[in-house]
Amino acid sequence: MEIIKSCSQEKADYIHRRLQEYNSRYITDCEDLAYCIENEKGECIAGIVASRDLDCITIDYLFVDDAYRKNGYGSKLLAYLECQAKHMSAKRIILNTFGFQAPAFYEKRGYQLFGKIEPCFNEYGQYFFKKELNIER
């Protein structure tokens, strides 16, 4: 009889690698993307982590340290990623965010809501956004 149990980080990494191997049959061109902003001490104060799979960019994380919020760093990072995405001939960017994070932030920057779960947990919703990129040729 098979037993389902919690697994170690090593086994979780194995599962992820195996899925990536399977996916590589269909997603033949991909890369990880990560950009940050540092303060004068060289400390990371904001960053964005994403991946490109064929012609689609998925934003995994966008973070700005509390002490540096309201300085436009999130907008700068997002605009930089969009510029890089266009250079890579990406057609769209997708992401998800929670109600206590930044749905309005993405809407103000031209991202369109295409799905939501309300509530997702407690009273917070989860929101799925996309932005179609106009690639100039």
NORJO-V884430 format. One record per residue. RES is the residue in one small letter. PHI is phi in degrees with one decimal (NA if undefined). OMEGA is omega as a letter, one per 40 degrees, with the letter a starting at -180 (none if undefined). Layout:
RES|PHI|OMEGA ; RES|PHI|OMEGA
This chain:
m|NA|i ; e|-77.4|i ; i|-117.1|i ; i|-93.8|a ; k|-147.2|i ; s|-62.9|i ; c|-120.8|a ; s|-73.9|i ; q|-61.2|i ; e|-60.4|i ; k|-71.6|i ; a|-63.4|i ; d|-63.2|i ; y|-60.7|i ; i|-59.8|a ; h|-62.7|i ; r|-59.3|a ; r|-64.6|i ; l|-64.5|i ; q|-61.0|i ; e|-61.1|i ; y|-62.1|a ; n|-61.2|a ; s|-63.7|i ; r|-67.1|a ; y|-112.2|i ; i|-106.0|a ; t|-91.6|a ; d|-141.4|a ; c|-149.6|i ; e|-161.6|i ; d|-90.4|a ; l|-129.1|i ; a|-151.4|a ; y|-135.4|a ; c|-140.8|i ; i|-119.3|i ; e|-111.6|i ; n|-84.9|a ; e|-65.0|i ; k|-90.3|a ; g|83.4|i ; e|-86.2|i ; c|-72.3|a ; i|-110.7|i ; a|-162.0|i ; g|-165.7|i ; i|-134.6|i ; v|-124.5|a ; a|-147.6|i ; s|-141.8|i ; r|-113.8|i ; d|-121.5|a ; l|54.6|a ; d|-107.9|a ; c|-126.6|i ; i|-102.0|i ; t|-116.7|i ; i|-83.9|i ; d|-92.2|a ; y|-144.4|i ; l|-135.3|a ; f|-136.3|i ; v|-128.7|i ; d|-56.9|a ; d|-50.0|a ; a|-67.2|a ; y|-116.3|i ; r|-69.4|a ; k|72.0|i ; n|-108.1|i ; g|84.4|a ; y|-66.6|i ; g|-61.7|i ; s|-63.5|i ; k|-63.4|i ; l|-63.9|a ; l|-64.2|i ; a|-63.8|i ; y|-64.0|i ; l|-61.5|i ; e|-61.1|i ; c|-64.2|i ; q|-62.6|a ; a|-60.8|i ; k|-64.6|i ; h|-63.4|i ; m|-88.5|a ; s|61.9|i ; a|-71.4|a ; k|-95.4|a ; r|-157.4|i ; i|-123.7|i ; i|-125.2|i ; l|-163.5|i ; n|-134.8|a ; t|-148.2|i ; f|-103.0|a ; g|-58.4|i ; f|-85.8|i ; q|-99.3|a ; a|-147.8|i ; p|-56.8|a ; a|-65.8|i ; f|-56.8|a ; y|-71.4|i ; e|-59.9|i ; k|-63.5|a ; r|-103.5|i ; g|88.5|i ; y|-83.6|a ; q|-104.9|i ; l|-70.3|i ; f|-123.6|i ; g|-169.6|i ; k|-155.0|i ; i|-125.3|a ; e|-132.1|e ; p|-78.3|i ; c|-95.2|i ; f|-148.7|a ; n|46.9|a ; e|-95.4|a ; y|-87.3|i ; g|-93.6|i ; q|-118.0|a ; y|-126.1|a ; f|-114.4|a ; f|-123.5|i ; k|-143.3|i ; k|-138.7|i ; e|-82.1|a ; l|-97.0|i ; n|-88.5|a ; i|-93.8|i ; e|-83.2|a ; r|-110.6|none
